[in-house]
């Protein structure tokens, strides 16, 4: 059987790499399947949509899966089973990036179940697969007959050495000072997410603009491919909603005035607002007959939701009044506490309106680092953040079935916001955990603020505090009016047009995440939102620093202290010992935890513990094993041998030097044994190390020179040396000359 001829289209990136989209050769039973290749990286994206919606479903049941095959990177999975398991956090984050752009592009009334699966089949380190996942998924949908308001694409934009790079490699990302993922259609930016090293609002807008320009080319590429696929058009017909326009008008006429009034009351309590809106709807329901209730109640609820949507938005655009009574640029009341409980190494309670985060910091060693073992990436994270969103935070009772994708995403955003402000040389592994105790809007930004305060409470000397804010948007396409909202509520997120989270220090932005729900959002509105966010961040930061001006000067008493030593790589084996015997013995003796990491030609030794004496003793033991003598350094040594010409002094484990009689004192010493005996402790200075490794020590340079002392002439000016007969060569360092037996007295 002859292989089918695939249909393909290609695009060349500015750096010369070629992206190719191909269909017709793989996964042909899916509604749409595209193989994307770029260099050695290949992604297979497939989409399947059921023909009909399930009864009672009034939302879009879209699922996006992203999977990296270890074989594609030439690796075997770890673990006992040796097969790919549940999605890693990294894979979940890629799923979310794609989902957030695709979801708003399907028709509002399409409710059939859709499954998008993106599989990395081949990996090239020069081309990051997550940069291409959105393009592959959108291409697969575009060539199918599934209704879709795309195409869309996503690109990663990084600034490397002052230049913007499209879809950078992992090596380029390591040195970038800005990295954002932009998702968009040809005419509208839909999603932005990324991290920065304190950049300005204008710099971020420039990166978004560059990303959108690149996306326009990729959208055209997909349109060209779809035009070559006969099954891409026409799109399938469907009927997943049944509406009653007369009922819609009746509900709006009967309830809009009451809903508009409630939206303008300025009630700060979410439960009270919900009760007031519910009362408006229940008053309408009371006017219905039993027959009308039986036939129309569910649809009436849908239409009343539309009434709430309209009433809330009109109050803001007409009167500048938000649901809780604030002005558009006003921040909810904030209060903060640190050192709330005695157990954590650092903790903070941050409350803004009805959103509250209790965040803790735990200081650990290299053994506590977060291990990453993905198909495309391995390593350790020494700074990581976990975010938990229990149901009681919103007054709900529901099953808790492990960490949700939302929790992974929010935790990642907060981690990226803070990580560049944490000093790299602290030595500690730092784990931050945010538990959301109350939620009504922007709990991820509360996590950033609480995380900053908890780090400061733990005594971590962060470079600068970070605050975060979520911005919203209300627009009216007909009139052109719009309002940017600072510090949005949950309802303002749900009923609004944008959720734009921005974090930063007083110097600039550190992270962002934006989801836009409308088409054609202008860059002017984005700029206004960023500038308003800057003012809001500054206000929140002022409240935080007023309560906690600076990090603790010292760690808390129960927090582990850490000393970091760097030793030559050749000493690592000596520290560990056979079977780990030496390092385990040191840990047992000193009550510390000792870890060793090999970095190039250096061994990085971490000693941690809560007992300062134990840490000092462990440090002493390691210094003894790794002793390297340094010229001009003073040592406290032990006399190991006494000779007529001097004494041998051990200044380090297995390291001896000669303290010659001429270096013992400023006055002449006739008999060294009169001054020193084996086992005596003596302070000496290392004067030099000769080519053979012999150490020359001095005691007299540490003593005060007598008044009127006259230096003796150099030896070469005092005639030839006396012949010492056949005493033989001088002993090597650490050895004593073989002598005959002493005369017995």
C-alpha positions as CSV (number, residue, x, y, z in Angstrom):
1,X,0.0,0.0,0.0
2,X,1.4,3.4,-1.0
3,X,1.6,6.0,1.8
4,X,-0.8,9.0,1.3
5,X,0.7,12.3,0.1
6,X,0.3,14.8,2.9
7,X,-0.9,18.4,2.4
8,X,1.5,20.9,3.9
9,X,2.3,24.6,4.3
10,X,5.5,26.2,5.7
11,X,6.7,29.4,7.3
12,X,10.2,30.7,7.9
13,X,10.9,32.5,11.2
14,X,13.3,35.5,11.3
15,X,16.2,33.4,12.5
16,X,15.8,30.9,9.6
17,X,14.0,28.1,11.3
18,X,11.1,26.7,9.3
19,X,7.7,25.7,10.7
20,X,5.8,23.2,8.7
21,X,2.2,22.2,9.1
22,X,1.2,18.9,7.5
23,X,-2.1,16.9,7.4
24,X,-3.4,13.8,5.7
25,X,-0.7,11.3,6.8
26,X,-1.2,10.7,10.5
27,X,-4.3,10.3,12.8
28,X,-6.8,10.4,9.9
29,X,-9.8,9.3,11.9
30,X,-9.8,12.4,14.1
31,X,-11.9,15.4,13.0
32,X,-8.7,17.3,12.5
33,X,-5.0,16.3,12.8
34,X,-1.9,18.3,12.1
35,X,1.8,17.4,12.4
36,X,3.8,20.5,13.2
37,X,7.6,20.3,12.7
38,X,10.3,22.9,13.5
39,X,13.9,21.7,13.4
40,X,13.9,18.5,15.4
41,X,10.8,19.3,17.4
42,X,7.5,17.7,16.2
43,X,4.0,18.0,17.7
44,X,0.9,16.0,16.6
45,X,-2.3,17.9,17.4
46,X,-5.7,16.2,17.1
47,X,-9.3,17.4,17.7
48,X,-12.5,15.4,18.0
49,X,-15.9,16.9,18.7
50,X,-19.1,14.9,19.4
51,X,-21.9,15.4,17.0
52,X,-24.5,16.5,19.6
53,X,-24.4,18.1,23.1
54,X,-25.4,16.1,26.1
55,X,-28.8,16.9,27.5
56,X,-28.7,19.8,30.1
57,X,-25.2,21.0,29.2
58,X,-25.2,24.8,28.7
59,X,-21.5,25.4,28.6
60,X,-18.5,24.4,26.4
61,X,-17.1,21.0,27.6
62,X,-13.7,21.6,26.1
63,X,-10.7,19.6,27.3
64,X,-7.1,20.3,26.2
65,X,-4.3,17.7,26.9
66,X,-0.6,18.2,26.3
67,X,1.7,15.2,26.5
68,X,5.5,14.9,26.1
69,X,6.8,11.5,25.0
70,X,10.1,10.6,26.6
71,X,11.1,8.7,23.5
72,X,10.9,11.9,21.5
73,X,13.8,13.2,23.6
74,X,15.6,9.9,23.5
75,X,14.9,9.2,27.2
76,X,13.3,6.4,29.3
77,X,10.8,7.6,31.9
78,X,11.8,7.3,35.5
79,X,9.9,5.4,38.2
80,X,9.1,1.8,38.6
81,X,6.6,1.4,35.7
82,X,8.8,3.1,33.1
83,X,6.0,4.7,31.3
84,X,4.5,8.2,31.0
85,X,2.2,8.8,34.0
86,X,-0.2,11.6,35.0
87,X,0.5,15.1,33.5
88,X,3.4,16.9,35.1
89,X,2.9,20.5,36.3
90,X,4.8,21.6,33.3
91,X,2.4,19.8,30.9
92,X,-0.6,21.2,32.9
93,X,0.7,24.7,32.4
94,X,1.0,24.2,28.6
95,X,-2.6,22.8,28.6
96,X,-3.8,25.9,30.3
97,X,-2.0,28.3,27.9
98,X,-3.7,26.6,24.9
99,X,-7.1,26.2,26.6
100,X,-7.3,29.9,27.6
101,X,-6.9,31.1,24.0
102,X,-9.1,28.4,22.3
103,X,-12.0,28.5,24.7
104,X,-13.4,32.0,23.9
105,X,-13.1,31.3,20.1
106,X,-15.8,28.6,20.0
107,X,-19.4,29.9,19.5
108,X,-21.2,30.6,22.7
109,X,-24.0,28.3,21.8
110,X,-21.8,25.3,20.9
111,X,-22.0,22.7,23.7
112,X,-20.8,19.4,22.2
113,X,-17.8,17.9,23.9
114,X,-14.5,18.8,22.3
115,X,-11.2,17.1,23.0
116,X,-7.9,18.5,21.8
117,X,-4.8,16.4,22.3
118,X,-1.3,17.7,21.6
119,X,1.5,15.1,21.7
120,X,5.2,15.9,21.5
121,X,6.7,13.2,19.3
122,X,10.2,14.6,18.8
123,X,12.3,17.1,20.7
124,X,15.0,19.5,19.7
125,X,16.5,21.8,22.5
126,X,16.8,24.6,20.0
127,X,13.0,24.7,19.6
128,X,10.8,24.7,22.7
129,X,7.7,22.6,22.1
130,X,5.4,24.7,24.3
131,X,5.9,27.7,22.0
132,X,4.3,25.7,19.2
133,X,1.5,23.9,21.0
134,X,-1.1,26.6,20.4
135,X,-0.3,26.8,16.7
136,X,-0.6,23.1,16.3
137,X,-3.9,22.9,18.2
138,X,-5.5,25.7,16.2
139,X,-4.4,24.3,12.9
140,X,-6.0,20.9,13.7
141,X,-9.3,22.7,14.5
142,X,-9.1,25.0,11.5
143,X,-8.9,22.0,9.0
144,X,-11.8,20.3,10.7
145,X,-15.5,21.1,10.2
146,X,-15.9,22.1,13.9
147,X,-17.3,25.7,14.2
148,X,-14.4,27.9,15.3
149,X,-13.9,31.7,15.3
150,X,-10.1,31.2,14.6
151,X,-7.5,30.5,13.6
152,X,-5.3,31.7,16.5
153,X,-1.7,31.1,17.5
154,X,0.7,31.5,20.3
155,X,4.3,32.7,20.3
156,X,6.9,33.0,23.0
157,X,8.8,36.4,23.0
158,X,12.0,36.8,24.9
159,X,14.4,39.7,25.1
160,X,18.0,38.4,24.9
161,X,20.8,41.0,25.1
162,X,18.3,43.8,24.3
163,X,16.9,42.0,21.2
164,X,13.5,40.3,21.0
165,X,13.5,36.7,19.9
166,X,10.5,34.7,18.6
167,X,10.1,31.2,20.1
168,X,13.5,31.2,21.9
169,X,15.5,28.1,22.8
170,X,15.9,27.0,26.4
171,X,19.5,28.3,26.3
172,X,18.2,31.8,25.3
173,X,15.5,31.8,28.0
174,X,18.2,31.3,30.6
175,X,19.7,34.7,29.8
176,X,16.5,36.6,28.9
177,X,15.3,39.5,31.0
178,X,11.8,39.2,29.7
179,X,9.7,36.3,28.5
180,X,6.1,36.3,27.6
181,X,3.7,34.0,25.8
182,X,1.2,35.8,23.6
183,X,-2.0,34.2,22.2
184,X,-4.1,36.0,19.6
185,X,-6.1,35.9,16.5
186,X,-5.3,38.0,13.5
187,X,-7.2,41.0,14.9
188,X,-7.1,40.6,18.7
189,X,-4.8,39.6,21.5
190,X,-6.6,37.0,23.7
191,X,-4.0,36.0,26.2
192,X,-0.6,37.1,27.7
193,X,1.5,35.4,30.3
194,X,5.1,35.8,31.3
195,X,7.8,36.9,33.7
196,X,10.2,39.9,33.6
197,X,13.1,41.3,35.5
198,X,11.4,44.6,36.6
199,X,10.6,46.0,33.1
200,X,8.5,49.0,32.3
201,X,4.9,49.0,31.0
202,X,6.1,50.3,27.6
203,X,8.6,47.5,27.2
204,X,6.0,44.9,27.9
205,X,3.6,46.5,25.4
206,X,6.4,46.4,22.8
207,X,6.9,42.7,23.4
208,X,3.1,42.0,23.0
209,X,3.0,44.0,19.8
210,X,6.0,42.0,18.3
211,X,4.3,38.8,19.4
212,X,1.0,39.7,17.7
213,X,2.8,40.6,14.5
214,X,4.4,37.1,14.4
215,X,1.0,35.5,15.1
216,X,-0.6,37.2,12.1
217,X,1.8,35.3,9.9
218,X,1.0,32.0,11.6
219,X,-2.7,32.6,11.3
220,X,-2.3,33.2,7.6
221,X,-0.3,29.9,7.4
222,X,-3.2,28.0,8.9
223,X,-5.8,29.6,6.6
224,X,-3.7,28.6,3.6
225,X,-3.5,25.0,4.9
226,X,-7.3,24.9,5.6
227,X,-8.0,26.2,2.1
228,X,-6.3,23.0,0.7
229,X,-8.3,20.6,2.8
230,X,-11.8,19.9,1.3
231,X,-13.3,18.8,4.6
232,X,-12.5,22.1,6.4
233,X,-15.6,23.7,4.8
234,X,-18.4,24.0,5.3
235,X,-18.5,23.9,9.1
236,X,-21.0,21.5,10.6
237,X,-24.5,22.6,11.5
238,X,-25.7,22.3,15.1
239,X,-28.5,23.3,17.4
240,X,-27.5,23.0,21.0
241,X,-29.7,25.7,22.5
242,X,-33.4,26.5,22.3
243,X,-34.3,30.1,23.0
244,X,-37.5,31.9,23.6
245,X,-37.0,35.6,22.6
246,X,-40.4,36.6,24.0
247,X,-39.4,35.1,27.4
248,X,-36.0,36.9,27.2
249,X,-37.7,40.3,26.6
250,X,-40.2,39.5,29.4
251,X,-37.5,38.7,31.9
252,X,-35.5,41.7,31.1
253,X,-38.5,44.1,31.3
254,X,-39.5,42.6,34.6
255,X,-36.1,42.5,36.3
256,X,-33.7,44.9,34.8
257,X,-34.7,47.9,36.9
258,X,-34.4,45.9,40.1
259,X,-31.1,44.4,39.1
260,X,-29.7,47.8,38.1
261,X,-30.7,49.2,41.5
262,X,-29.0,46.3,43.3
263,X,-25.8,46.8,41.2
264,X,-25.8,50.5,42.4
265,X,-26.2,49.8,46.1
266,X,-22.5,49.4,46.6
267,X,-22.8,46.4,49.0
268,X,-19.3,45.3,50.0
269,X,-20.5,41.9,51.1
270,X,-20.7,39.2,48.4
271,X,-23.3,37.1,50.2
272,X,-25.6,40.2,50.7
273,X,-25.3,41.2,47.1
274,X,-26.2,37.7,45.9
275,X,-29.2,37.6,48.2
276,X,-30.4,40.9,46.8
277,X,-30.1,39.8,43.2
278,X,-31.8,36.5,44.1
279,X,-34.7,38.4,45.6
280,X,-35.2,40.4,42.4
281,X,-35.4,37.1,40.4
282,X,-37.7,35.4,43.0
283,X,-40.0,38.4,42.8
284,X,-40.3,37.8,39.1
285,X,-40.8,34.1,39.5
286,X,-43.7,34.7,41.9
287,X,-45.5,36.4,38.9
288,X,-45.4,33.2,36.9
289,X,-48.1,30.5,36.8
290,X,-47.2,27.0,37.8
291,X,-47.4,26.0,34.2
292,X,-44.9,28.7,33.2
293,X,-42.6,27.8,36.0
294,X,-42.5,24.2,34.9
295,X,-41.8,25.1,31.3
296,X,-39.7,28.2,31.4
297,X,-37.9,28.5,34.8
298,X,-34.6,27.1,33.7
299,X,-34.5,29.4,30.6
300,X,-35.6,32.3,32.7
301,X,-32.5,31.8,35.0
302,X,-30.3,32.0,31.9
303,X,-31.9,35.3,30.8
304,X,-31.7,36.8,34.3
305,X,-28.0,36.1,34.3
306,X,-27.8,38.2,31.2
307,X,-29.8,40.9,33.0
308,X,-27.2,40.9,35.9
309,X,-24.5,41.1,33.3
310,X,-26.1,44.2,31.6
311,X,-27.0,45.9,34.9
312,X,-23.6,45.6,36.5
313,X,-21.8,46.9,33.4
314,X,-24.2,49.8,32.8
315,X,-23.9,51.0,36.4
316,X,-20.2,51.2,35.9
317,X,-20.3,52.9,32.5
318,X,-23.2,55.3,33.4
319,X,-22.3,56.2,37.0
320,X,-18.8,54.8,37.8
321,X,-20.4,52.7,40.6
322,X,-19.1,49.2,41.1
323,X,-20.9,46.3,42.8
324,X,-19.2,47.0,46.1
325,X,-19.4,50.8,45.9
326,X,-15.8,51.5,45.0
327,X,-14.6,53.9,42.3
328,X,-13.0,52.3,39.2
329,X,-9.4,52.9,40.5
330,X,-10.1,52.2,44.2
331,X,-8.4,49.3,46.0
332,X,-10.3,47.3,48.6
333,X,-9.3,47.7,52.3
334,X,-6.1,45.8,53.2
335,X,-4.8,44.5,56.4
336,X,-1.7,42.3,57.0
337,X,-0.1,40.3,59.8
338,X,3.2,38.5,59.9
339,X,4.6,36.0,62.4
340,X,1.1,34.8,62.9
341,X,1.9,31.4,64.2
342,X,5.1,30.0,65.8
343,X,5.6,26.8,63.7
344,X,6.5,28.1,60.2
345,X,10.0,29.6,59.5
346,X,8.0,32.6,58.1
347,X,4.3,33.3,57.6
348,X,1.9,36.1,56.7
349,X,-1.8,36.7,56.6
350,X,-2.8,39.0,53.8
351,X,-6.4,40.2,53.5
352,X,-7.8,42.5,50.8
353,X,-11.5,42.9,50.9
354,X,-13.0,39.4,50.9
355,X,-9.9,37.7,49.6
356,X,-7.4,36.2,52.1
357,X,-4.2,34.2,51.9
358,X,-2.3,32.5,54.7
359,X,1.2,31.9,53.3
360,X,4.1,30.1,54.9
361,X,7.8,29.9,54.1
362,X,9.9,26.8,54.9
363,X,13.7,26.8,54.6
364,X,15.3,23.6,53.6
365,X,18.5,22.1,52.1
366,X,19.3,20.8,48.7
367,X,17.6,17.6,49.7
368,X,14.3,19.5,49.7
369,X,14.6,20.9,46.2
370,X,11.7,20.3,43.8
371,X,13.0,17.6,41.4
372,X,12.0,18.0,37.7
373,X,12.2,15.0,35.5
374,X,10.3,15.8,32.3
375,X,11.0,14.5,28.8
376,X,12.4,17.9,27.8
377,X,13.8,19.1,31.1
378,X,15.6,17.8,34.2
379,X,16.9,19.6,37.2
380,X,16.1,21.0,40.6
381,X,14.1,24.0,41.7
382,X,15.4,25.6,44.9
383,X,12.6,28.1,45.0
384,X,9.0,26.9,44.4
385,X,5.5,27.9,45.4
386,X,2.4,25.9,46.0
387,X,-1.1,27.3,45.9
388,X,-4.2,25.7,47.5
389,X,-7.8,26.7,46.9
390,X,-10.0,24.8,49.4
391,X,-13.8,24.9,48.8
392,X,-14.6,26.6,52.1
393,X,-12.8,29.8,50.7
394,X,-15.9,30.5,48.7
395,X,-18.4,29.0,51.1
396,X,-18.8,25.8,49.2
397,X,-18.9,22.1,50.1
398,X,-17.4,19.9,47.4
399,X,-15.1,16.9,47.0
400,X,-11.4,17.6,47.1
401,X,-9.8,15.4,44.4
402,X,-6.1,16.5,44.4
403,X,-4.5,19.6,43.0
404,X,-6.5,21.2,40.2
405,X,-5.1,22.7,37.0
406,X,-6.2,26.1,38.2
407,X,-4.2,25.7,41.4
408,X,-1.1,24.7,39.4
409,X,-1.5,27.7,37.2
410,X,-2.0,30.2,39.9
411,X,0.9,28.9,41.9
412,X,3.1,29.1,38.9
413,X,2.2,32.7,38.3
414,X,3.0,33.7,41.9
415,X,6.2,31.8,41.8
416,X,7.4,33.6,38.6
417,X,6.4,36.9,40.2
418,X,8.6,36.4,43.2
419,X,11.6,34.3,42.1
420,X,13.8,37.0,40.6
421,X,13.6,38.9,43.9
422,X,15.0,36.0,46.0
423,X,18.8,36.1,46.4
424,X,20.4,33.2,44.6
425,X,23.3,32.9,47.1
426,X,21.2,32.2,50.2
427,X,21.9,28.5,49.9
428,X,18.4,27.6,51.1
429,X,15.8,25.6,49.3
430,X,12.7,27.8,49.8
431,X,9.2,26.4,49.7
432,X,6.2,28.8,49.8
433,X,2.7,27.6,50.4
434,X,-0.4,29.8,50.0
435,X,-3.6,28.6,51.4
436,X,-6.6,30.7,50.3
437,X,-8.9,31.1,53.3
438,X,-11.3,33.5,51.6
439,X,-11.8,34.3,47.9
440,X,-13.6,37.0,46.1
441,X,-11.3,38.0,43.3
442,X,-7.6,37.7,42.6
443,X,-6.4,35.2,45.1
444,X,-3.3,34.7,43.1
445,X,-2.3,38.3,43.6
446,X,-3.0,38.0,47.3
447,X,-0.6,35.1,47.2
448,X,2.1,37.3,45.7
449,X,1.6,39.9,48.4
450,X,1.5,37.3,51.2
451,X,4.5,35.5,49.8
452,X,6.6,38.7,49.9
453,X,5.6,39.3,53.5
454,X,6.2,35.7,54.5
455,X,9.7,35.8,52.9
456,X,10.5,39.0,54.9
457,X,9.2,37.4,58.1
458,X,11.4,34.4,57.5
459,X,14.5,36.7,57.3
460,X,15.1,36.2,53.6
461,X,16.8,39.4,52.4
462,X,14.8,39.8,49.2
463,X,15.9,42.5,46.8
464,X,12.7,44.4,46.8
465,X,9.1,43.7,47.9
466,X,6.6,42.6,45.2
467,X,2.9,43.4,45.1
468,X,0.2,42.3,42.7
469,X,-3.1,43.5,41.4
470,X,-5.9,42.2,39.1
471,X,-7.3,44.6,36.6
472,X,-10.7,44.3,34.9
473,X,-12.4,46.0,31.9
474,X,-16.0,46.9,31.0
475,X,-16.6,48.1,27.4
476,X,-19.6,49.1,25.3
477,X,-18.8,48.5,21.6
478,X,-21.8,50.7,20.4
479,X,-20.9,53.8,22.4
480,X,-17.1,53.2,22.6
481,X,-17.2,53.9,26.3
482,X,-15.0,51.7,28.6
483,X,-13.9,51.6,32.2
484,X,-10.7,50.0,33.6
485,X,-11.3,48.5,37.0
486,X,-8.6,48.1,39.7
487,X,-8.6,45.1,42.1
488,X,-11.6,43.3,40.6
489,X,-14.1,41.2,42.4
490,X,-15.0,37.7,41.4
491,X,-18.3,38.9,39.8
492,X,-16.4,41.7,37.9
493,X,-14.1,39.0,36.5
494,X,-17.0,36.7,35.6
495,X,-19.2,39.5,34.0
496,X,-16.4,41.7,32.7
497,X,-14.2,41.7,29.5
498,X,-10.7,41.2,30.9
499,X,-8.8,39.7,33.8
500,X,-5.3,41.3,33.7
501,X,-3.0,40.3,36.6
502,X,0.2,42.4,37.0
503,X,2.9,42.0,39.7
504,X,6.0,44.1,40.3
505,X,8.3,46.1,42.5
506,X,8.7,49.8,42.7
507,X,11.1,49.5,39.8
508,X,9.1,47.5,37.3
509,X,6.9,44.5,36.3
510,X,8.0,41.0,37.4
511,X,5.1,38.9,36.0
512,X,1.7,39.2,34.2
513,X,-1.2,37.1,33.2
514,X,-4.0,38.4,30.9
515,X,-7.2,36.9,29.6
516,X,-9.3,39.0,27.3
517,X,-12.9,38.0,26.4
518,X,-13.7,40.4,23.7
519,X,-12.3,41.0,20.2
520,X,-10.4,44.0,19.0
521,X,-9.0,45.3,22.3
522,X,-6.8,48.3,21.4
523,X,-3.3,48.8,22.7
524,X,-4.4,52.2,24.0
525,X,-6.8,50.4,26.4
526,X,-4.0,48.0,27.4
527,X,-1.7,50.9,28.1
528,X,-4.3,52.6,30.3
529,X,-4.8,49.4,32.2
530,X,-1.1,48.9,32.8
531,X,-0.7,52.5,34.0
532,X,-3.7,52.2,36.3
533,X,-2.3,48.9,37.6
534,X,1.0,50.6,38.3
535,X,-0.8,53.0,40.6
536,X,-2.7,50.2,42.3
537,X,0.5,48.2,42.8
538,X,2.2,51.2,44.4
539,X,-0.8,51.7,46.8
540,X,-0.8,48.0,47.9
541,X,3.0,48.0,48.2
542,X,2.8,51.1,50.5
543,X,0.4,49.3,52.8
544,X,2.7,46.2,52.9
545,X,5.9,48.1,53.6
546,X,4.2,50.3,56.2
547,X,3.4,47.1,58.1
548,X,6.7,45.4,57.4
549,X,9.4,47.9,56.4
550,X,12.2,45.3,56.0
551,X,13.1,41.7,56.3
552,X,14.0,40.3,59.6
553,X,17.7,40.8,60.4
554,X,18.0,37.3,61.7
555,X,16.3,34.0,61.1
556,X,13.8,32.8,63.6
557,X,15.3,30.6,66.4
558,X,13.9,27.4,65.1
559,X,14.8,28.1,61.5
560,X,17.8,26.1,60.2
561,X,21.1,28.0,59.9
562,X,23.2,27.3,56.8
563,X,26.9,27.6,56.0
564,X,28.0,27.1,52.4
565,X,31.5,26.0,51.6
566,X,33.2,25.6,48.3
567,X,35.9,22.9,48.1
568,X,37.9,21.5,45.2
569,X,36.1,18.8,43.4
570,X,38.9,16.3,44.3
571,X,37.9,16.5,48.0
572,X,34.2,15.4,47.5
573,X,35.1,11.7,47.8
574,X,37.0,12.3,51.0
575,X,34.1,14.1,52.6
576,X,31.6,11.4,51.6
577,X,33.9,8.5,52.5
578,X,33.4,4.8,51.5
579,X,29.7,4.1,51.4
580,X,29.0,7.5,52.8
581,X,30.6,6.5,56.1
582,X,32.4,9.8,56.8
583,X,29.6,12.2,55.9
584,X,27.0,10.2,57.9
585,X,29.3,10.1,60.9
586,X,29.8,13.9,60.7
587,X,26.0,14.4,60.6
588,X,25.5,12.1,63.6
589,X,28.3,13.8,65.6
590,X,27.2,17.3,64.8
591,X,23.4,17.1,64.5
592,X,23.5,18.8,61.1
593,X,22.4,18.0,57.6
594,X,25.3,18.0,55.1
595,X,24.7,18.0,51.3
596,X,27.2,18.2,48.5
597,X,26.5,19.4,45.0
598,X,29.1,19.2,42.2
599,X,29.2,22.5,40.2
600,X,31.9,22.3,37.5
601,X,35.2,21.8,39.2
602,X,33.9,22.9,42.6
603,X,32.1,20.9,45.3
604,X,29.4,23.0,46.9
605,X,28.9,21.8,50.5
606,X,25.8,23.0,52.5
607,X,25.8,22.5,56.3
608,X,22.5,23.3,57.9
609,X,21.1,22.9,61.4
610,X,19.5,24.7,64.3
611,X,22.5,24.4,66.6
612,X,25.3,26.9,65.9
613,X,27.9,24.8,67.7
614,X,27.1,21.7,65.6
615,X,27.4,23.8,62.4
616,X,30.7,25.1,63.5
617,X,32.0,21.6,64.4
618,X,30.8,20.2,61.0
619,X,32.5,23.1,59.3
620,X,35.7,22.4,61.2
621,X,35.6,18.7,60.2
622,X,35.1,19.5,56.5
623,X,37.9,22.1,56.6
624,X,40.2,19.5,58.1
625,X,39.4,17.0,55.3
626,X,39.7,19.7,52.6
627,X,42.6,21.6,54.0
628,X,44.5,23.7,51.5
629,X,47.4,25.8,53.0
630,X,47.4,29.4,52.0
631,X,50.5,31.6,52.2
632,X,50.4,34.6,54.6
633,X,47.7,32.8,56.7
634,X,48.1,32.3,60.4
635,X,47.3,28.8,61.7
636,X,47.0,27.2,65.1
637,X,49.2,24.1,64.8
638,X,50.3,21.2,66.8
639,X,54.0,20.2,67.2
640,X,54.5,16.7,65.7
641,X,58.4,16.4,65.9
642,X,61.3,18.2,67.5
643,X,64.7,18.4,65.8
644,X,67.9,20.3,66.5
645,X,67.3,22.6,63.4
646,X,63.6,23.2,64.2
647,X,60.2,21.6,64.8
648,X,57.6,20.1,62.5
649,X,54.1,21.6,63.0
650,X,50.9,20.2,61.7
651,X,48.7,23.1,60.6
652,X,46.0,21.0,59.0
653,X,44.9,17.4,58.7
654,X,48.0,15.5,57.2
655,X,49.8,18.8,56.4
656,X,53.0,19.7,58.2
657,X,55.5,22.5,57.8
658,X,58.9,23.3,59.2
659,X,59.3,25.9,61.9
660,X,63.1,26.5,61.6
661,X,65.1,27.7,64.6
662,X,65.7,31.0,62.8
663,X,61.9,31.6,62.7
664,X,61.1,30.7,66.3
665,X,62.0,34.1,67.9
666,X,63.7,37.3,67.2
667,X,66.5,36.2,69.5
668,X,68.8,33.2,68.8
669,X,67.3,29.8,69.8
670,X,70.0,27.3,70.6
671,X,67.8,24.3,71.4
672,X,64.3,23.9,70.0
673,X,63.5,21.2,72.5
674,X,63.8,23.8,75.3
675,X,60.8,25.6,73.8
676,X,58.6,22.9,72.3
677,X,57.6,19.3,73.0
678,X,55.5,17.0,70.8
679,X,51.8,17.8,71.3
680,X,52.4,21.5,72.1
681,X,50.0,24.0,70.4
682,X,51.7,26.8,68.6
683,X,50.5,29.7,66.4
684,X,52.5,30.1,63.2
685,X,52.3,31.9,59.9
686,X,52.8,30.2,56.6
687,X,55.6,32.2,54.8
688,X,55.9,30.2,51.6
689,X,55.4,26.9,49.8
690,X,58.3,25.8,47.5
691,X,58.1,24.0,44.2
692,X,58.3,20.6,46.0
693,X,55.3,21.5,48.3
694,X,57.4,22.1,51.4
695,X,55.9,24.6,53.8
696,X,58.1,27.2,55.6
697,X,56.5,28.5,58.9
698,X,57.4,31.3,61.2
699,X,56.6,32.1,64.8
700,X,58.7,35.2,65.2
701,X,56.7,37.3,62.7
702,X,53.8,37.1,65.0
703,X,55.9,38.4,67.9
704,X,56.7,42.1,68.5
705,X,60.2,42.9,67.1
706,X,62.5,44.0,69.9
707,X,63.6,47.7,70.0
708,X,66.9,48.2,68.3
709,X,66.9,44.8,66.6
710,X,69.4,44.6,63.7
711,X,68.7,42.2,60.9
712,X,71.4,39.7,60.2
713,X,73.1,39.8,56.8
714,X,71.7,37.5,54.1
715,X,73.4,34.1,54.1
716,X,75.1,34.6,50.8
717,X,77.1,37.5,52.3
718,X,78.3,35.5,55.3
719,X,80.5,33.0,53.5
720,X,80.0,29.3,52.7
721,X,77.7,27.1,54.7
722,X,79.3,24.8,57.2
723,X,79.5,21.3,56.1
724,X,77.1,19.1,58.0
725,X,78.8,15.9,56.9
726,X,76.8,13.0,55.6
727,X,73.5,13.9,57.3
728,X,71.8,13.1,53.9
729,X,69.1,14.9,52.1
730,X,66.5,17.0,54.0
731,X,63.3,15.0,54.8
732,X,60.2,15.5,52.8
733,X,57.4,17.6,54.3
734,X,55.6,15.6,56.9
735,X,58.6,13.2,57.5
736,X,61.3,13.3,60.1
737,X,64.9,12.4,59.3
738,X,66.1,8.9,60.2
739,X,68.5,9.2,63.1
740,X,70.6,6.7,64.9
741,X,69.8,5.6,68.4
742,X,70.3,8.2,71.1
743,X,72.9,7.7,73.8
744,X,71.3,6.4,76.8
745,X,72.0,8.5,79.9
